[in-house]
Amino acid sequence: MTNPHREANLLKLAQRSLEQEAELLRIEKEAIANFSGDLPDLEAALGMLRMGDHMGWRVLVLIHNKRTIRKYEDILGIKVREFFPEVGPSASRSVGFKVATVVGNFWKAVSGDIKIERRQEISSNSD
């Protein structure tokens, strides 16, 4: 099934320079070469690496707990808050990010003090 908002979503994706793409590839290769452990952890860390520019670090810390973020940072050799933009061009598709923004206290949402249903879900469009 094709998302009816696919074309609009494509236009909103992060645009990376050749240098940025090369840096992602370098980090990816280093992570794979250095990794030992459970493959799902490596796979998830690489997924976070590819999604970070599109969503931004605020979405990442909202959908993952602190321990998971640290584990993925260790695997990738990066710090998400330094490496990714605060808010990426596709952040508005994150259900949890939209709710946290409306509620007005992002860090309480991150900590779990404010419960957000479907915090890890992505909507079909950014409206």
C-alpha positions as CSV (number, residue, x, y, z in Angstrom):
1,M,0.0,0.0,0.0
2,T,1.4,3.4,-1.0
3,N,1.2,6.3,1.4
4,P,-1.0,9.0,-0.3
5,H,1.4,11.6,1.2
6,R,4.5,9.9,-0.2
7,E,5.4,12.7,-2.6
8,A,5.0,15.5,0.0
9,N,7.0,13.4,2.5
10,L,9.8,12.9,0.0
11,L,10.1,16.7,-0.5
12,K,10.5,17.2,3.3
13,L,13.3,14.7,3.8
14,A,16.7,16.0,5.0
15,Q,18.9,16.9,2.1
16,R,22.5,15.7,2.7
17,S,25.6,16.9,1.0
18,L,28.1,14.5,-0.5
19,E,30.3,15.2,2.5
20,Q,27.5,14.4,4.9
21,E,26.7,11.1,3.1
22,A,30.4,10.2,3.1
23,E,30.5,10.8,6.9
24,L,27.4,8.6,7.5
25,L,29.0,5.9,5.4
26,R,32.3,6.2,7.3
27,I,30.5,5.9,10.7
28,E,28.5,3.0,9.4
29,K,31.6,1.1,8.2
30,E,33.5,1.8,11.4
31,A,30.5,0.6,13.5
32,I,30.2,-2.6,11.5
33,A,34.0,-3.2,11.6
34,N,34.3,-2.5,15.4
35,F,31.1,-4.2,16.5
36,S,30.8,-7.4,18.5
37,G,27.6,-8.3,20.3
38,D,24.0,-8.9,19.3
39,L,23.3,-8.0,15.7
40,P,19.9,-6.4,16.4
41,D,21.7,-3.8,18.5
42,L,24.0,-3.0,15.5
43,E,21.1,-3.0,13.1
44,A,19.0,-0.6,15.4
45,A,22.0,1.7,15.9
46,L,22.5,1.9,12.1
47,G,18.8,2.7,11.7
48,M,19.1,5.5,14.2
49,L,22.1,6.8,12.3
50,R,20.1,7.0,9.1
51,M,16.9,8.5,10.7
52,G,18.6,11.1,12.8
53,D,19.0,13.8,10.2
54,H,15.4,13.3,9.1
55,M,13.8,13.4,12.6
56,G,16.4,15.2,14.7
57,W,17.7,14.3,18.1
58,R,14.6,15.4,20.0
59,V,12.5,12.7,18.3
60,L,15.3,10.1,19.0
61,V,15.4,10.9,22.7
62,L,11.7,10.8,22.9
63,I,11.3,7.3,21.3
64,H,14.4,5.7,23.0
65,N,15.3,5.6,26.6
66,K,18.6,7.0,27.9
67,R,20.3,3.6,28.1
68,T,19.4,2.7,24.6
69,I,20.6,6.1,23.2
70,R,23.9,5.6,25.1
71,K,24.3,2.1,23.7
72,Y,23.7,3.2,20.1
73,E,26.0,6.2,20.6
74,D,28.7,3.8,21.8
75,I,28.2,1.5,18.8
76,L,28.3,4.5,16.3
77,G,31.0,6.6,18.1
78,I,28.8,9.7,18.1
79,K,26.7,11.8,20.4
80,V,23.2,12.3,19.0
81,R,22.8,15.8,20.5
82,E,26.0,16.9,18.8
83,F,25.7,15.0,15.5
84,F,22.0,15.5,14.5
85,P,19.9,18.6,14.3
86,E,17.6,19.3,17.2
87,V,14.6,19.0,15.0
88,G,14.7,17.4,11.5
89,P,12.4,18.2,8.6
90,S,10.3,15.1,9.2
91,A,10.0,15.5,13.0
92,S,6.4,16.7,12.6
93,R,5.5,13.1,11.4
94,S,6.4,11.8,14.8
95,V,3.2,11.3,16.9
96,G,5.1,11.5,20.1
97,F,6.9,14.7,19.1
98,K,3.7,16.4,18.0
99,V,2.0,15.6,21.4
100,A,5.1,16.6,23.4
101,T,5.2,19.9,21.5
102,V,1.5,20.6,22.2
103,V,1.8,19.6,25.9
104,G,4.7,22.1,26.1
105,N,7.1,20.3,28.4
106,F,9.3,18.2,26.2
107,W,11.6,16.9,28.9
108,K,8.8,15.7,31.1
109,A,7.5,13.8,28.1
110,V,11.0,12.3,27.6
111,S,11.3,11.3,31.2
112,G,7.9,9.7,31.2
113,D,6.4,12.2,33.7
114,I,3.9,13.0,30.9
115,K,2.6,9.8,29.3
116,I,2.3,9.9,25.6
117,E,0.4,7.1,23.8
118,R,1.9,6.0,20.5
119,R,5.1,8.0,21.2
120,Q,7.1,5.8,18.8
121,E,4.6,6.0,15.9
122,I,5.1,7.9,12.7
123,S,2.1,9.4,10.9
124,S,1.5,9.2,7.2
125,N,2.0,13.0,6.8
126,S,3.1,16.0,8.8
127,D,-0.2,17.7,9.1
